């Protein structure tokens, strides 16, 4: 799906994508509605025929015609409903797939929490699909209104004019009310997304919240957000109720006026008994189509509000640019990483070099700086100033997919995929020896041994069925198994006990021998096994790295591993 220029364009483009189903449903629903409109006409004609002629043959013909009409309108509705349901479901699905494709694009830039994205991919696409389901009914109702007016013109110009004026007044009044509903619908969906996002965060962090005794405070926060969502939903419901009430009032006034006018014409002798039955039957029947046209305004307002939220994701600017011109040659063998005056949070200008084939520790006092480093290395963002080089080549010249296969970044909150432990370990490779080595180095083999079903144990959604330490070990094993030329780890073992962490650090060092590895961490176990440690801080504002004479890690870290050189950038 190409990026639409506006929410209106997105809404109508989504409908046009299912134009065949909508055209078929509109034609069949129109046939159904016309069949419904013909019922009072046939009944009126039957009564008139019985009064005028009274012959069994004529009456039988009229009754057969009525039965045929019911058969046609019933079958038309059946198959029209199928086509309309197809249009609804496929419209929803197409929008969900477009949202998914945008979120998963390598150049990123969406930046919304998972709960908010879930709301847009479910509730908002559902409302757009629901509107697609009402389009055929609205088209049919409009056609039937026109057909009823034409039939009434043959009976009474005054009654036909009353239908036209009543419909026009109804649509004019509801056009203004629908704007209020659209604004209320946008606010309602935003509050619901916030509540969904908070609920997801609560479930994911429940163990931590219990551990620090913060359940009450977080529960109060959730109640407050939920109440805001309830109030927004009530405002939207009131706006919709006002819109529907206006439609009901208008149709009631219209029916009253029609009965009064028709009765007056019959008393004056301008309408026969059969014509009066036809006229009043049509007048009563068109209330249904008028209501359909009326409620379509509410459906359109809600769909447009949701389309606005979907449009915001689809048109979100990319965080980075994926190069499409001349590509650098493929990289092979150990690769060095170099930061040249790269701007980081806190006014830091980082300048350091991670040698090829070595284990380099990045010691960041500020977590925001560590997060920024990881995002830059993953090229989820580009530096405002400075350059990052891979083997002497600018990071931004590589295609994103190629770069991320070469420089594999395993974030601190590395998500596990739904499936089993074994499937997660083998997510990036099926190389048996690599998987065995990675499982041993990360202690993921201990996770397999400790779980009831071993490698076939389900990890749940985002690994929720595993403990924090188990999740980290499986994520680390998955990254190690890929054997990328450059591996970046961000605090990979914070949920693991000290003894196990120390062993993991040593085994990772052995497993990554000859390959470039960067570890963004404050852990003494990891820093003590690095060939080089780069301290990234605001002090000195990015001076050239210098070797530590004592060989000790500064900023309160543990002593270095014997004979391990250290580099400090300030």
ABEGO torsion letter per residue (X at the ends): XBBBABAAAAAAAAAAAAAAAAAAAAAAAAAAAAAAAAAAAAAAAAAAAAAAAGBAAAAAAAAAAAAAAAAAAAAAAAAAAAAAAAAAAAAAAAAAAAAAAAAABAAEGAGBBAAAAAAAAAAAAAAAAAAAAAAAAAAAAAAAAAAAAAAAAAABAAAAAAAAAAAAAAAAAAAAAAAAAAAAAAAAAAAAAAAAAAAAAAAAAAAAAAAAGAAAAAAAAAAAAAAAAAAAAAAAAAAAAAAAAAAAAAAAAAAAAAAAAAAAAAAAGABBAAAAAAAAAAAAAAAAAAAAAAAAAAAAAAAAAAAAAAAAAAABBBABBBBABBBBBBBBEBBBBBBBGBBBBGGBBBBBBBBBGBBBBBBBABAAAAAAAAAAAAGABBBABEBBBBGGBBAAABBAAAAAAABBBBBABBBBBBEBAAAAAAAABABAAAAAAAAAAAGAAAAAAABAAEAABBAEBGGAABBAAAAAAAAAAAAAAAGBABBBBBGAAAABBAAAAAAAAAAAAAAABGBBBBBBBABAAAAAABABBBBBBABGGGBBBBBBAAGBBBGGBBBBBBGBBBBBBX
